[in-house]
Amino acid sequence: MDPGKMDEEMDDEESWIGFTLFDKTSGHSGIINAIEEFPQQLMAVVSFKDKEHYILLREEWIQQVDANSKTIHMELPEGMFDL
């Protein structure tokens, strides 16, 4: 993702609540229920298979944020949705 565009998109992460997060690695997707801020990291709380998963929002993993379709496409490390 273009670093300049990423900065613009990352400025308003709270607006990502309700977006669908798609993971290219696993093929899984889930709805973002909350954005939690932890020391030095931002995490999305994502519902998937009746569980909540905490997904680290790292710029290098985010491939695309589309506000029109309310989707975020990421390439997460293998096993992220299995935790």
Backbone hydrogen bonds, N-H to C=O, Kabsch-Sander energy under -0.5 kcal/mol:
donor,donor_aa,acceptor,acceptor_aa,energy
6,M,2,D,-2.8
7,D,3,P,-2.1
8,E,4,G,-1.6
9,E,5,K,-2.5
10,M,6,M,-3.0
11,D,7,D,-0.8
11,D,8,E,-0.6
12,D,9,E,-1.1
13,E,10,M,-0.8
15,S,12,D,-1.5
16,W,13,E,-2.5
17,I,14,E,-1.4
18,G,32,I,-3.2
19,F,16,W,-2.5
20,T,70,K,-2.6
21,L,19,F,-0.5
21,L,30,G,-3.2
22,F,20,T,-0.6
22,F,72,I,-3.1
23,D,28,H,-2.9
24,K,22,F,-0.6
24,K,74,M,-3.2
27,G,23,D,-2.1
30,G,21,L,-1.8
31,I,47,S,-0.9
32,I,19,F,-2.8
33,N,31,I,-0.7
33,N,45,V,-3.3
34,A,45,V,-1.1
36,E,43,M,-3.1
38,F,36,E,-0.6
38,F,41,Q,-2.9
41,Q,38,F,-2.4
43,M,36,E,-3.0
44,A,55,I,-3.0
45,V,34,A,-3.1
46,V,44,A,-0.7
46,V,53,H,-3.2
47,S,31,I,-2.5
48,F,51,K,-2.7
51,K,48,F,-1.1
53,H,46,V,-2.9
55,I,44,A,-2.9
55,I,53,H,-0.7
56,L,54,Y,-0.6
57,L,42,L,-2.9
58,R,56,L,-1.3
61,W,58,R,-1.7
62,I,58,R,-1.2
62,I,59,E,-0.5
63,Q,61,W,-0.5
63,Q,73,H,-3.0
64,Q,73,H,-1.8
66,D,71,T,-3.1
67,A,65,V,-0.6
70,K,66,D,-0.9
71,T,66,D,-1.9
72,I,20,T,-2.5
73,H,64,Q,-2.9
74,M,22,F,-3.1
74,M,72,I,-0.5
75,E,61,W,-2.7
76,L,74,M,-0.5
80,M,77,P,-1.6
82,D,79,G,-1.5
83,L,79,G,-0.5
83,L,80,M,-0.8
